[in-house]
């Protein structure tokens, strides 16, 4: 076995991670029950992957209004919390650590998932994307512009979801502010044309995130809170870059330095497939220069490119998505430089164990 820095332990705000490999949050639509609660299958799936230094759960809607996909487990009802407690206990029993990703999809939803109600968003602008409903991927509609009351309730829902996560045994939470979902919609001019304190200037469009963090810290220490951003995401999920995109994310990352977070998680994106790795690394380095705390990157990294990122200092932790789907023992495979199972994209979403808990371990 090689001595990879990627496999060395890491102290995350007094939470000892046994390696620097993080299982990224992955929507898998396997909580197929009316309560949208984690099941035995979810317990098995996450515990299979407990060798990761940290697991970040699939995005968990913070309220019934926050969902945009079928069969994703929420984090707002007692039965959901009981299900998550079984998941975290199983992960902890195998020596793992786990954060819950707190999720509100905003306009990337559909009335079919919301009892006929319109999705909430900063402004009434259709993202012209698709939501995953019982009828498959379904075209989005024009959402409802959030009122001040809607915003205040959502801030409260994030706070309560953080409290719920800690009560369910999670070691912390990650605020999903990436991938074109609600917080990202507030950041972007293409989805936010408000003229109140949550629209217009960079400071105003970023305000919602900081209001959520300020609310959470009243109940949960921010040393247990991470934030995920996707600064380069464009031309998908209804998000299009504008003349202030880069300045906005630089402002957010700089201000987050004052919050004492568990980590900042940057999700890489590149429109150019021929320069994907180059562009994602460039972005990772750009925000590493601004953010001074624990810094996690994501975006198709391999064993060697992830290890190099940590060695070169532009990451402390690296999260892996698809490799962890197909390789529950990804840490061991990296340690032995063993071949990886290939992921079957046709089973990324589904209702049963196929493509979920049946990927083989190393013999």
C-alpha positions as CSV (number, residue, x, y, z in Angstrom):
1,X,0.0,0.0,0.0
2,X,1.1,3.5,-0.8
3,X,1.3,6.3,1.9
4,X,-1.3,8.7,0.4
5,X,-2.1,11.9,2.2
6,X,-5.6,11.3,1.0
7,X,-5.8,8.4,3.4
8,X,-4.4,10.2,6.4
9,X,-6.7,11.3,9.3
10,X,-7.9,14.8,9.6
11,X,-9.2,16.9,12.6
12,X,-12.4,18.6,11.6
13,X,-13.3,21.0,14.4
14,X,-12.5,18.3,17.0
15,X,-14.3,15.7,14.9
16,X,-11.6,13.1,14.0
17,X,-11.9,11.9,10.4
18,X,-10.1,8.6,9.7
19,X,-9.2,9.8,6.2
20,X,-9.7,12.8,3.9
21,X,-12.1,11.0,1.5
22,X,-15.7,12.3,1.8
23,X,-18.7,10.6,0.3
24,X,-20.5,13.4,-1.5
25,X,-24.3,14.0,-1.2
26,X,-26.1,11.9,-3.8
27,X,-29.8,11.8,-4.5
28,X,-30.8,8.2,-5.0
29,X,-34.7,8.2,-4.5
30,X,-34.7,5.0,-2.5
31,X,-37.0,6.0,0.4
32,X,-40.1,4.7,-1.2
33,X,-42.8,5.1,1.5
34,X,-45.5,7.5,2.2
35,X,-43.7,9.0,5.2
36,X,-40.5,9.7,3.1
37,X,-38.5,8.2,5.9
38,X,-35.2,6.3,5.7
39,X,-35.6,2.5,5.5
40,X,-33.6,-0.6,6.1
41,X,-32.2,-0.3,2.6
42,X,-30.9,3.2,3.4
43,X,-29.3,1.9,6.6
44,X,-27.5,-0.8,4.7
45,X,-26.4,1.6,1.9
46,X,-24.8,4.2,4.1
47,X,-23.2,1.7,6.6
48,X,-21.6,-0.1,3.6
49,X,-19.7,3.1,2.9
50,X,-18.7,4.0,6.5
51,X,-15.0,3.6,5.7
52,X,-15.2,7.1,4.2
53,X,-13.7,9.8,6.5
54,X,-17.0,11.6,6.3
55,X,-20.4,10.8,4.7
56,X,-22.6,13.6,3.6
57,X,-26.2,12.4,3.3
58,X,-28.3,12.8,0.2
59,X,-30.1,16.1,0.2
60,X,-32.9,16.0,2.8
61,X,-35.8,18.4,2.3
62,X,-36.3,20.6,5.4
63,X,-40.0,20.7,4.9
64,X,-42.8,19.3,2.7
65,X,-42.5,22.5,0.6
66,X,-38.8,21.9,0.0
67,X,-38.8,18.8,-2.1
68,X,-38.3,18.4,-5.8
69,X,-37.8,14.7,-6.3
70,X,-39.8,11.6,-5.4
71,X,-38.7,9.2,-2.7
72,X,-36.1,11.4,-1.0
73,X,-36.1,11.1,2.8
74,X,-37.0,14.3,4.6
75,X,-35.7,15.6,7.9
76,X,-38.8,17.3,9.4
77,X,-41.1,14.6,10.8
78,X,-40.6,12.3,13.8
79,X,-40.7,9.1,11.7
80,X,-38.1,10.5,9.4
81,X,-35.8,11.4,12.3
82,X,-36.3,7.9,13.7
83,X,-35.2,6.5,10.4
84,X,-32.1,8.7,10.2
85,X,-31.2,7.8,13.7
86,X,-30.9,4.2,12.6
87,X,-28.7,5.3,9.7
88,X,-26.4,7.3,11.9
89,X,-26.1,4.6,14.5
90,X,-25.1,2.0,11.8
91,X,-22.5,4.4,10.4
92,X,-21.1,5.2,13.9
93,X,-21.0,1.5,14.8
94,X,-18.6,1.0,11.9
95,X,-16.5,4.0,13.0
96,X,-17.8,6.4,10.4
97,X,-18.9,10.1,10.7
98,X,-21.9,11.6,9.0
99,X,-23.3,15.0,8.2
100,X,-26.9,15.6,6.9
101,X,-27.3,17.8,3.8
102,X,-30.2,20.3,4.4
103,X,-32.0,20.9,1.2
104,X,-34.7,23.2,-0.3
105,X,-35.0,22.9,-4.1
106,X,-37.0,26.1,-4.6
107,X,-38.3,26.4,-8.1
108,X,-36.8,23.0,-9.2
109,X,-40.0,21.3,-8.1
110,X,-43.5,20.7,-9.4
111,X,-47.0,21.0,-8.1
112,X,-47.3,17.2,-8.4
113,X,-44.9,17.0,-5.5
114,X,-46.4,19.8,-3.5
115,X,-50.0,18.8,-3.2
116,X,-50.9,21.1,-6.1
117,X,-49.1,24.2,-4.7
118,X,-46.6,26.2,-6.8
119,X,-42.9,25.8,-5.9
120,X,-41.3,28.7,-4.0
121,X,-38.6,30.8,-5.4
122,X,-37.0,34.3,-5.1
123,X,-38.9,35.5,-8.2
124,X,-41.6,34.1,-10.4
125,X,-39.3,33.0,-13.2
126,X,-39.6,29.5,-14.7
127,X,-36.1,27.8,-14.7
128,X,-37.2,25.8,-17.8
129,X,-35.7,22.7,-16.3
130,X,-37.2,19.4,-15.0
131,X,-38.2,18.0,-11.7
132,X,-38.3,14.2,-10.9
133,X,-41.9,13.3,-10.2
134,X,-44.0,10.0,-10.2
135,X,-44.3,10.6,-13.9
136,X,-40.6,10.8,-14.4
137,X,-38.7,14.0,-15.3
138,X,-41.4,16.6,-15.6
139,X,-41.0,20.2,-17.0
140,X,-41.0,22.9,-14.3
141,X,-43.6,25.6,-14.0
142,X,-43.4,29.3,-13.1
143,X,-42.9,29.4,-9.3
144,X,-44.4,31.6,-6.7
145,X,-42.3,34.6,-5.6
146,X,-41.5,34.2,-1.9
147,X,-43.0,36.7,0.5
148,X,-41.1,38.0,3.5
149,X,-43.2,35.5,5.6
150,X,-42.2,32.7,3.3
151,X,-38.5,33.6,3.7
152,X,-38.8,33.8,7.5
153,X,-40.5,30.4,7.6
154,X,-37.8,28.9,5.4
155,X,-35.1,30.3,7.6
156,X,-36.9,28.8,10.6
157,X,-37.2,25.5,8.8
158,X,-33.5,25.4,8.1
159,X,-32.8,26.0,11.8
160,X,-35.2,23.3,12.9
161,X,-33.8,20.8,10.4
162,X,-30.3,21.4,11.8
163,X,-31.6,20.8,15.3
164,X,-33.4,17.6,14.0
165,X,-30.2,16.4,12.4
166,X,-28.2,16.6,15.5
167,X,-31.0,15.0,17.5
168,X,-30.9,12.1,14.9
169,X,-27.2,11.5,15.6
170,X,-25.6,13.3,12.7
171,X,-22.2,14.8,13.5
172,X,-23.2,18.0,11.7
173,X,-25.1,19.4,8.7
174,X,-24.3,20.8,5.3
175,X,-26.3,23.7,3.9
176,X,-27.0,23.0,0.2
177,X,-26.4,26.4,-1.5
178,X,-25.4,24.9,-4.8
179,X,-26.6,23.3,-8.0
180,X,-29.4,25.8,-8.9
181,X,-31.5,25.1,-5.8
182,X,-33.2,27.7,-3.6
183,X,-30.1,29.5,-2.2
184,X,-28.4,29.5,-5.5
185,X,-31.5,30.9,-7.0
186,X,-31.2,33.9,-4.6
187,X,-27.6,34.4,-5.7
188,X,-28.2,34.5,-9.4
189,X,-29.6,37.5,-11.3
190,X,-31.3,35.2,-13.8
191,X,-33.5,33.8,-11.0
192,X,-33.7,36.8,-8.6
193,X,-35.1,40.1,-9.7
194,X,-36.4,41.2,-6.3
195,X,-36.3,44.8,-5.2
196,X,-36.3,44.2,-1.4
197,X,-33.4,43.4,0.9
198,X,-32.9,40.0,-0.7
199,X,-32.5,41.3,-4.3
200,X,-30.4,43.7,-6.3
201,X,-26.9,44.1,-4.9
202,X,-24.4,41.2,-4.3
203,X,-24.8,41.7,-0.5
204,X,-28.6,41.5,-0.8
205,X,-28.6,38.4,-3.0
206,X,-26.2,36.6,-0.6
207,X,-28.2,37.7,2.5
208,X,-30.5,34.7,2.7
209,X,-27.6,32.3,3.2
210,X,-26.2,34.4,6.1
211,X,-29.6,34.8,7.7
212,X,-29.9,31.0,7.7
213,X,-26.5,30.6,9.3
214,X,-27.2,33.3,11.9
215,X,-30.5,31.5,12.7
216,X,-28.9,28.0,13.0
217,X,-26.1,29.2,15.3
218,X,-28.7,30.1,17.9
219,X,-29.3,26.4,18.3
220,X,-26.4,24.5,16.7
221,X,-22.7,25.5,16.8
222,X,-21.5,26.5,13.4
223,X,-18.4,24.3,14.0
224,X,-21.0,21.6,13.1
225,X,-22.1,23.3,9.9
226,X,-20.7,23.2,6.4
227,X,-21.8,25.1,3.3
228,X,-21.8,23.8,-0.3
229,X,-21.4,26.2,-3.3
230,X,-21.2,25.7,-7.0
231,X,-19.6,28.9,-8.3
232,X,-19.1,27.8,-11.9
233,X,-22.5,26.1,-12.5
234,X,-24.1,27.7,-15.6
235,X,-26.6,26.8,-18.4
236,X,-28.2,24.1,-16.3
237,X,-30.7,23.9,-13.5
238,X,-32.0,27.2,-14.8
239,X,-28.8,29.1,-13.8
240,X,-26.8,31.3,-16.2
241,X,-23.7,33.2,-15.3
242,X,-23.9,37.0,-15.2
243,X,-21.5,39.9,-14.9
244,X,-21.4,39.6,-11.1
245,X,-21.3,35.8,-10.6
246,X,-17.6,35.7,-9.8
247,X,-17.7,38.7,-7.5
248,X,-20.7,37.3,-5.7
249,X,-19.1,34.0,-4.8
250,X,-15.8,35.7,-3.8
251,X,-17.9,37.9,-1.5
252,X,-19.6,34.9,0.0
253,X,-16.4,32.9,0.5
254,X,-14.7,35.8,2.1
255,X,-17.6,36.5,4.5
256,X,-17.8,32.8,5.4
257,X,-14.4,33.2,7.0
258,X,-16.0,35.0,9.9
259,X,-18.5,32.1,10.6
260,X,-16.2,29.4,12.0
261,X,-17.8,26.7,9.8
262,X,-16.9,23.0,9.8
263,X,-15.9,23.4,6.1
264,X,-16.7,25.1,2.8
265,X,-17.5,22.6,0.0
266,X,-16.9,23.7,-3.5
267,X,-18.6,21.7,-6.3
268,X,-16.8,22.0,-9.6
269,X,-18.4,22.3,-13.0
270,X,-17.1,22.8,-16.5
271,X,-19.0,23.3,-19.8
272,X,-16.0,22.2,-21.8
273,X,-15.5,18.4,-21.5
274,X,-12.0,18.7,-23.0
275,X,-10.9,21.1,-20.2
276,X,-13.1,19.7,-17.4
277,X,-10.3,18.8,-15.0
278,X,-8.3,21.9,-15.8
279,X,-11.3,24.2,-15.2
280,X,-12.4,22.5,-12.0
281,X,-8.9,22.7,-10.5
282,X,-8.6,26.3,-11.5
283,X,-11.9,27.1,-9.6
284,X,-10.7,25.0,-6.6
285,X,-7.5,27.1,-6.4
286,X,-9.3,30.4,-6.9
287,X,-11.6,30.0,-3.8
288,X,-8.9,28.3,-1.7
289,X,-7.0,31.6,-1.9
290,X,-10.0,33.3,-0.3
291,X,-11.4,30.8,2.2
292,X,-9.1,30.2,5.2
293,X,-11.0,27.3,6.9
294,X,-11.3,23.6,6.1
295,X,-11.8,23.4,2.3
296,X,-13.4,20.5,0.5
297,X,-13.6,20.2,-3.3
298,X,-15.6,18.0,-5.6
299,X,-15.8,17.5,-9.3
300,X,-14.8,14.2,-10.8
301,X,-11.5,13.8,-9.0
302,X,-9.6,10.5,-9.2
303,X,-7.4,8.9,-6.5
304,X,-4.3,10.6,-7.9
305,X,-5.8,14.0,-8.7
306,X,-7.4,14.1,-5.3
307,X,-4.2,13.2,-3.5
308,X,-2.3,15.8,-5.5
309,X,-4.9,18.5,-4.6
310,X,-4.2,17.9,-0.9
311,X,-0.5,17.6,-1.4
312,X,-0.4,20.9,-3.3
313,X,-2.5,22.6,-0.6
314,X,-5.6,23.6,-2.6
315,X,-7.8,21.2,-0.7
316,X,-8.0,19.7,2.8
317,X,-10.7,17.1,1.9
318,X,-12.0,15.7,-1.4
319,X,-15.5,14.4,-1.9
320,X,-16.4,11.6,-4.4
321,X,-19.8,10.9,-5.8
322,X,-20.1,8.4,-8.5
323,X,-17.1,6.4,-7.3
324,X,-18.8,5.8,-3.9
325,X,-22.0,4.8,-5.7
326,X,-20.3,1.8,-7.3
327,X,-17.6,1.2,-4.7
328,X,-18.8,0.9,-1.1
329,X,-15.2,0.1,-0.2
330,X,-13.7,2.9,-2.2
331,X,-11.2,3.8,0.6
332,X,-9.8,0.2,0.5
333,X,-9.6,0.2,-3.3
334,X,-7.7,3.5,-3.3
335,X,-5.4,2.2,-0.6
336,X,-4.6,-0.9,-2.6
337,X,-4.8,0.9,-6.0
338,X,-7.3,-1.8,-6.9
339,X,-9.7,-1.6,-10.0
340,X,-13.0,0.2,-9.4
341,X,-16.5,-1.1,-10.1
342,X,-18.2,0.8,-12.9
343,X,-21.3,2.7,-12.0
344,X,-24.5,1.9,-13.8
345,X,-26.2,5.3,-14.6
346,X,-29.5,3.5,-15.3
347,X,-29.8,2.7,-11.6
348,X,-28.7,6.0,-10.1
349,X,-32.4,6.6,-9.4
350,X,-34.8,3.8,-8.6
351,X,-36.9,2.0,-5.9
352,X,-34.9,-1.2,-5.1
353,X,-31.5,-2.5,-4.1
354,X,-30.3,-3.0,-7.6
355,X,-27.5,-0.5,-8.3
356,X,-27.8,0.7,-4.7
357,X,-26.7,-1.9,-2.1
358,X,-25.6,-4.7,-4.5
359,X,-22.2,-3.4,-5.8
360,X,-19.5,-6.0,-4.9
361,X,-16.7,-5.4,-2.3
362,X,-13.1,-6.4,-3.0
363,X,-12.6,-10.1,-2.4
